[in-house]
Amino acid sequence: MLRSYVSGSWRAPEEEGAPLHDAVTGEEVARISSAGVDMGAALEYGRSVGGPVLRELTFHHRAALLKALASHLREQREELYALSARTGATLNDARFDVDGGIGVLFAYASKGKRELPNDTVLVEGDVEPLGKGGTFVGQHLCTPSHGVAVQINAFNFPVWGPLEKLAPAFLAGVPSLIKPASQTAYLTARLVELIVEAGILPEGSVQMVCGEPRDLLDHLTEQDIVGFTGSASTARLLRTHPVIVGNAVRFNAEADSLNCSVLGPDATPGTKEFDLYVRQLVTEMTVKAGQKCTAIRRALVPAALMDDVAEAVRERLAKVTVGNPSDPSVRMGALATLDQREEVRRSLKALMDAGRVVFGDPERVEVVGADAERGAFISPVLLRADDAGRAEPHEVEAFGPVSTLMPYEGAEQAVELAVRGRGSLAGSVVTGDAEFARKVVLGAAPWHGRLLVLNAEDAKESTGHGSPLPPLVHGGPGRAGGGEEMGGIRGVVHHMRRTAVQAGPAMLTSITGRWVPGTDRTVTDEHPFRKHLEDLRVGDTAVGGPRVVTLDDVEHFAEFTGDTFYAHMDEEAARANPFFGGRVAHGYLVVSFAAGLFVEPSPGPVLANYGLENLRFLTPVKPGDELTVTLTAKQISPREGADYGEVRWDTDVTNQVGASVAKYDVLTLVAKRPRHD
């Protein structure tokens, strides 16, 4: 019996439950039921126990926990691989699922440490001036939702699916409740057992319900978030649930879609691109037995190349061995369930009305090491629809190892056919012709969440048509659900609430922890560069200057650097430029002089200057101008587990009349006080 993990404990169901079967042998693996689980109590437990603990942690703390969890799960991969075989997955399929999910944890751990502050609040965008006098400003803040991220996952990725939703939610400070699809829930259940047993994540941050969701959605509040992966029809039903509609619950759907891959006219037999197209199509048909929401369902090929592509794909498919995943010779395993096989066969009948079978037999297949009828085996099936205008291939999806070849004439028709899927998660264009790629990508982009352009240049490093990546959005418009998952920091912000805060500069500085122009600065006898990280305060300021810029300075800098642009060296030409009106100093000479004015040269807590950001040159500097620099501690970020942190300094370089000539942020690494163990 699969147990649910809710409200801090494992709960066995109160009834016998429904059987779950091994996809290869047909044997019963487990039984599943959610009877006895109090859904409302589980959600409230996440809100009242998991949420507060997570919100107390900074982004860096959460990132460190994600990394620790990823490292722990990486050590348990072999067990997850072995159990994956019961879902019909080959070892490569299992790696795609298990390693992909663990990789998402690592990716978000890295992004949290590198791109988010060591804080509990995320300041988004620039400060917006709201008044002429500078005493009224606004700023967007992102804070964690005070709810639960409810995951409703699909059967095809029982490890990757939960982890790719958990990672951004956890990093945002929001607990998750995982509701796996029943067909493969035994694998997700073991994953959650490993997570709970590790004791790495705070209590209440992860829960799981095995079995029917029953009244789960009835208990959602305005602060909860629902992430769904599955069929487009189920997504429509969930999206219109009265509680989701009535409470404006944030809802994200990632649904199966009729993804396409377009072969460019230049990719003729013998070219690298032709071979890449054929190899990619066969891979997408056979990995996970075609049970991927990103798999290629429509293969769009120049009409003149239809015979060549059909023959090449047929030859490659003929080498695919179907059977028991435990046999090393097997390249494609079984579908997840016998019911799923029947569903694929029903869809194939509709597709065969529009095209003929080029390879495979929907009703029988030779398998290695298993019984073809007891296991959920099916042959890869390649169809050919010479009339690309028929509706069926653009409307019916066989969620298995099935793809349909269709002809097109010209880039415009390729785009027209691509968008007939009415919204796709992923598409690809395989071509070496940049102009063709541009036409197809820009034409199809509004209907696709992700587009891969594959050719000889990027093939060696490309992760392929069907591989979502943590830094990029995974989702798509229309039929694909209209949502976005992952997307790097976008996925984190999805689980947070954006609030516009309007206040005076000093008040906004206090609220955000970031110095806002207009707030008082603190100038003391001790230079800020002499202070350790713990002793620095937002607003600590150093003022340097003035320094006169001479014509000799400009000419020496030009000779020394080789930058002899006319505005610096030719008085007549510079005077003719209405922006300059005469010779001016190099912008980088101004930045260099500013560094000399604010730096404290002796050894101290400042370890390194590692960059400038947001540099703008605002007013030309002419020979004879006097420069003064004001350096203010803008943001102080201790780095978790390190003996130093990062300090962002607001830098304002002004001339003798107080006009800003350059503004930018200086980034430094500053040591913490030495520890005396």
N, C-alpha and C positions, 0 to 999 in steps of 0.2 A: 504494500500500500504506500503510495506516495503521500508524504506528509506536507502540510503547509507550514511555513514559518511566519507567524503573525504575533503581534503583541508580546514579543520577547521570548516566545517558546515554540516548539514544534507541536503541531496539532495533527493527530491521525483522524481520518474521516470517520463519521458516525454511521457509515453504511458501506456496503460491499464495494461499490464503485464500478466503473466501466473498465474493461480490459484494454490494455495497450499491447500491441504485438510487435515482435521483431520483424523489421521490414524484409529480412532475408529469408528467415526460416518459418515465419508465421507463428512462432511460439509466443506465449504470453510473457511479457517482460514485467509488467506491473499493472496495478489497478489505480484508478484515479477518481477522486471525488472531492468537492469542496464542502460537502455537508458538515455542518457544525461550525464553520468559520463565520465569525461575526465580522462582516465586511466593514460596517461602520466603525466598530471598535478598532479594527486594524488601521483604518485611515486616521482615526483620531490618535492612535498610538504614534504613528509616524509624525503627525503634526506636533504632538505635545512632548514627545520624548526625543525622536530623532532630529527634528527641525531645530529646536533650541541649541542642542549640542553642536550641530554642524554650523549654525550661524555664529557661534562663539569662536570658531576656528577661522583663521585667515585663509586666503586663497593658497598661500604657500604651504600652510599646514595640510590643507585638503589635498594639494598636489602631492605632497610627500606620502600621504596615506594611499593615494591611488598608485603611486610607484611601488610602494611596499606590497600592495595587493597584487599588482601585475607580476612582480618578482615571485611571489608565493605561488600564483597560479601557473606560472611558467614551469615551476618545479613539479606540478601535478599534471602536466600535459598528457603524459602517456596514458594515464587512467581515463582522461576525457577522450583521447583518440580511440581507445579500446571500446568505450561505451558508444561512441559515435557510429561504430560499425553496425550496431543494432538498428540504427536509423537508415541503413542502406548506404552510408557514406564510405567511400574508399579512404585510404590514408591521406591522399592529397586533398580530398574533400574535407576531411576532418581538420587538416592543418589550415585550410582556407577559413574554416569556421572558428576553430579554437585559437590559432595563432593570430587571426585577424582581430578577434575580440580582445585578446591580451595586448595586441599592438595598439588598439585604441586607448586602452588604459595608460600605456606608456606615453602615447602622443599627448594626451590631455594633461598628464603629470608634467611633461616637459613644457607645454604651453602655459600651464598655470604658474610655473616657476619663472619662465622667461618673459611672459607678456602681461601678467597680472600683478598688481601690487601686493605686498605683504600686509594686506588690510582686509577688512570685512565688507568694504563698500567699493564699488567701481565707479570712478568719475568718468563720464563719457563726453567726449567732444570738448570744444573750447568754451571758455567763459563768454557768455553773450552780454554785451553792454545793453542795458535797457533804458538808460537815461543819459542825457547829454553831459551831466556833471560827473559821471563815473561813480555815483554813490548808490546806484541801483543796478544790480547785475543778476544774471541767471545761469544756472548750470544743471545739466542732466546727471542724475545719480541713478545707479542700478543697485538694488538691494535684493536679497533672496526672497522668493515667494514664501509665504508662511503656510505652505501646503505640502502635498505629496505629489511626486511625479509618478503617475500610474502608467505602467507599461503594459500594453496588450500586444504580445509578440506573435510572430508567425512561426510555423513549424519548421521552416527550411533552414533557419540558422539559430539553433537552440542555445548557442554560446555567444556568438558574435552579437546577435540581436539584443539580449539583455545588457551586455557590457557596453555596447555603443550608446545605449540610452543612459545607463548608469553613470558613465564617465562625466559628461557635461553637467548632468543634474547634481551629482555629488560635488563637483568643483564649484558649482554655483551656490552650494549650501542647502540643497533641497533633497530630502530623503526619497527613496524609490520604493514602490510596491510593484513587484514583477508578477505578471499573469501570463505564464507561458502557454503556447498552443498545446493542446492535450496530446497530439500525436507523438511528439518527441519530448514531452515534459519530463520524462525520467532523466534525460541528460541535463536539462536546466536545473532540475531538483538537485542533482549531484553537484553541479556548479555552485549553487547557493549553499549547499552543505559545506563545501570547501571554503567558501567565503566566511560563513558563520564560524566554522571551526578555527579558522585562522585568528579570529579575534582582533583583526586589524582595524576594521571600520567601527565607528561608534554604534552602540546599541540603538536600534530604531531607524538607522539610516538605510537598511535594506530589509524588505519583507517579501514574501512570496506566497501566492495562492495557487495551488494546483487544483484544476477542475473548472467547472463552470463559474463564470463571474457572478452569476445570480444578480443580487441587488447592489453590486459594487458601485455602479454609476449613480445610483440613487442617493449616495452619501457624499457626493462631491460638493465642494464649496468653491467660492469665487477664487480662492488662492491655489486650488489644485490644478494640475496640468496633466493632460492625457496625451500619451504618445502611442499611436496605433500603427502596426505593420500587418498587412494582410491584403485581402481582396478589395477591389474598388467598391463592390456592392456592400460589403460589411462596413467599410469606412463611411459610406453615405448614411447607413442606419445609425451608427454611433454618433455621427456629427449632428444628427437631428434629435438625439435623445433630449427629452424635456428638461432635465436638470442641466445638461451641458448648454443648451440654448438659454434656459432661464437664468442661470448663474454666470453666463458668458465665460464658461470654463475654457481656458486656453487648450485648443485641440490641434494636434499635429498628426497628419496621416501620411504614411508612405505606402502606396498601394502598388500592386502588380500592374505592369504596363506593357504595351506592345512595342517594345524597344526595337530600333532598327539600326542597321549598319550599312553604310553606303560605300560602294566600291567606285573609285574615280575612273573616268574613261582612260586615263593614262596608265592605269595599272593592268597592263596586258600580261598574258602568260609569259613567264620568264623574268618578270620584274620582281624586285623585292616586295613591293606592295601587294602584288597578286598573291604571293605565297603567304604574306602576313594575313591577308583577308581570309584565305581559306583556313589557315591554322586557327585564327581567332574564332571563326564561325564554328568550327568543330569543337573547340574548347568550350565555348559558351553553350553548345548543345549538350555536352557530356559532363561537365563539372557539376557536381551535386545532382546528376541525372537531369540537368536542365531545370531544376527547381530553384531558380534564382529570380528574384523580382527584376534583376537587371539583364537577364539573358536576352540574346538576340532572337526575336520572334520573326522579324521581317528583314530579309537580306536583299537589299536593293542593288541591282547590278545593271550596268549598261546592256542594252538589248543585244548588242553585238557580241557580248561576252557570256551570255547566259549558258550556252552549251559548255564552254570551257570551265566555268565555275562549277556547274552541276557535276561534271565529270571529276574535277579535282576534289570536290568535297566528298563525292561518293567513294572515291578511292581511299580517302583518308578515313572515312567512317567505317569502311570495311575492315580496317585494322583495329577497331575498337572492340576489346573483349568485355563482355557484360557478364556479371556474376557475383559470387560471394566476395565481398571486399577483403576478406582475410587472405585470398589468393593473390600473390604478388603480380600475377599476369593480368589481373582484372583492372580495367581502366574506367569502367562505369558500373556503379552499384545499382541498387533498387530505388524505386520511389519510396516515399515515407510510409505509405499504407496501401492496402488493396483498394480501398475506397478512392484514394488519389489516382490510382491507375485507371479505374473505371471513369473517373472524371476526365482524365486526359483522353481516353478513347472516345468519350462522347464529344469532346471538343474537336477531335480529329475528324469525326464524321462530318461536322459542319465545314471544316477547312477543306476536306476532300471534295466538297461540292464545287469549290472554286479552283482546285488544282489537282495535279496528279502526283503520286508518290514517286520520287526519284530514288530514294533509298529507304529500306526498312519495311517492317510489317507490323502494323499496330496490334495485331492479334497474337503474334507468336514471336519468340526470340530464343536463340540458343544461349544457354548460360553455363558458366563454369562453377562447379562446386556448390550447386544449389538446385532447388526445384523451381522451375520457371513459373509454376502456378501458385505454389504455396507462398513464394516470395513475391514482392510487388515489382516484378521485373517487366520492362518494356524495351523494345528496340528503339534506338535513335531513328527518327523519321524526318527525312528531308522531303519537302513538298516543292512543287514548281507550279506557280500560277502565272501563265503567260499573259493573262489579262489582268494587269495590275489595278485596274479600276474596280474589280469585284470587291464587294464590301467585306466579305468574311475574314480575309487575312488582317484587315484593319480594325476588326471588331471582336474577333473571337481569339482567346488565348488558351492554348493547351499548355498547362503549367508542368511541362516535362521536357524531354529531349527532342523538341520539335521546332523546326524553323521552316519558313517558306521563302523560296527564291522568287523575286519579282523583277521585271525589266523596267527600265526608265530610259527616256531620251532627253538628255540635257540636264543641266543643273536645276533649272526651274521645275521640271517635273520631279526630280529627285526630292526637292524640298516639298513639293505638293504632296507626294506620297508619304514623306516622313511625318508631316503634320497631321495626316489622316488618323494617326494613332490617338489624337485628341489629348495629348499630354503624356510624356514619357519620362522615366527616371534617367535613362542613359541612352545616348546615341553615339555612333562613331562614324568617322569619315576616313577611309583608307586611301590615301592619295599622296603623290609627290607634287601635285599641281597646286600652288598656293592660291591662285585666283579661284579655282574650282572650290577649294576648301573654304575660302572666305565667303563665297556665295552660299554654300550649303550651311555653314555654321551660322551666319547672320540671318539666313532665312528660317532655319529650324530652331534657333536659340529660344524664341519666346515659348516654344512648346516642349522644351527639354530642360531638365534640371542639370544635366552634365553632358558635355560633348567631348569625345576624345578624337583628336586628329592623329592618326597613326601612319607613320612612314618609316623609311630607312633611317632617318635621323634619330627618332626617339624610341625606336623599337627595342633597343637593348635595355633601356631603363623603364619603359612603360609597364605599368601594372595591369594593363588590359582593359577591355571594354567594360567588364562586369565587376570591377573592384572599386567600391566606394573607399574614399580616403578621409581620415579624420580632419585634415585642414580644410577640406572642401565640403560644400553642402551636398547632402544626399536626399533627394526628393525630386519633385517635379510638379508641373501644373496639371490641371484638368484631371484626367483619368488617373494619373499618378498620385493623386491625393491632395495636391496643392500645398504641401508642407515642405519643411526642410529639417533634416537631422544633421547633427555634427556641424560641419562648417567652421571648425576651430572655435574661436572665442564667440562667434555668433551663436553656437549651440549652448554655450554657457549663459549668455545674455537671454536666450529664450526662456530660461528657467528663473529669470529675475524680473523685477518690476522697475520700469523706468519712470522716474519722477522728476519733474522740473521744479527746482528749488529757486525761488526768487528772494533775494536778500541784499543787504549791503555787503561790500567786499570783506570787511572784518568778520562778519557773521558767517559768510559763506566759507571763509578760510577755516573758521572754527569747526564748521559742520563737516567739511570735506577732508580736512587735514592737509590740504594743498593751498599754498600761499596764492592769493588772488591780488592782482595789481589794484592799488587803492587802499590796501591794508597797511597799517603801520609796519615799518621795518625796525629791527633791533640792531643798532650799531653800538658795539662795545670796544674797549681797548684791545681785547683779545681777538685776533683775526680768526674768522670761522674755520679756516684751514688748520688751525692749531687745536681744534676740538675733536674729540673722539665722537663716534656716531651717537652714543647715548647722551652726550652732552649738547649736541646740536638741537636747535629748535627751529621749526618753521618760522621764517621771518628774519632769522639771523642774517646780517648783511655786512658786506665789505664794500667800501667806496674807494676807488683809485683814480688818480689824476689830479689836475688835468695834464695832458701831454699835447704839445703842439706838433702838428703834422707839417713837415717842410717839403719843399720841392725836391731837395736832396733825398729825403726819405723815399719819395715816390720813385725817383729815378734809380736809386740803389735797389729797391725792391724789384723793379722791372728788370734790371740787369741780373740780379741774383736769381730770380725765378724764371726768367725768359718770357714773362707776360708783358709784352710790349704793345698791348692793345692801344689803338689810337687815342682813346679817351684819357689815357694816362700820359701819353708821350707827345701828342701833336696838338698844340694849343689851338691852332686855327680850325682843325677838324673837330675838336672837342667843343669849341665855341659854336660851331654850326649845328651841333646836336642840341635841340631845345631842352632835353632833360638835364644835360650837364652844364652847358653854358661856359665851358672852359675845362682845363685839365682837372682831373679828380684823382683821388687816391684809390688804389685797388681795394675792393671789399675785403679781401683776405689780409691785406695790410692792416686794415682797421681791426679785424678779429685778432690778428697777431699782437698788435699794440694793446688791445684790451686785455689779452692774457697776461701780458707783461705788467699791466696796471693792477690786476686783481690777485695775481699769484703771490703766495707766501713761499719763498724759495727754499727755506731750510727743511730738512727731513721732519716729517710729522705724520699725523693720522691719514692724510690724503695719500692713497696708494697709487691711484692712476686716474687720468682723464681718459674716458673711453668713448667720447663722442660728443657731437653737437646735434641738436635737433631743432627743427622749425626756424632755421636761420633765414632772416629777411633783411635786406639792405633797404632802408627807408628814405634816407636823405643823403645826397652826394656829399662827400667830404673833400674839401678843396685845400690846397696848400695854405697854411696859416690858421686853419681851424684847430680848436682845442678839444681834445677828447677826454671825457670822464666816463668811467664804467661803474655801474652799480650791480653788485652780485648778491642775490638774495636766495637763501635756502627755500626752495619751492615745495619739495617733497622728500621725505626721509623714509627709506624702505630697508629695514634690516633684512638680511638674507638668512633664511632659516638654515641652521646647521653650519653656518660659516662664521668666521671671526671678523667679518666686515659686512657692510651694507652699501646701498646705492643712494646717492644724493643727487637730486635734480636741482640745478641752480638757475633761477630766472636771471638773465643777463640783459641789461639795457645800456647801450653805449649812446651817449648824448654829446652834442656839440656845445659851444660856448653860449648859445642862446637857449639851451635846454631841449632842443629838438632831438628826438631819437634818430640816430643814424643807422643803428643795427640792433636787432633784438633776436635772441635765441636762447635755448636751454643748453647749459653745460652739464654733462653727466660725469660723475666721479664715483670712484670706489673709496670708501672711508672705513678705516679700521675701527673695530670696537675696542673698548678698554681692555688691556691685557688681563687675562685671568690668572689668579694666583692659587693654583691647586694645592 
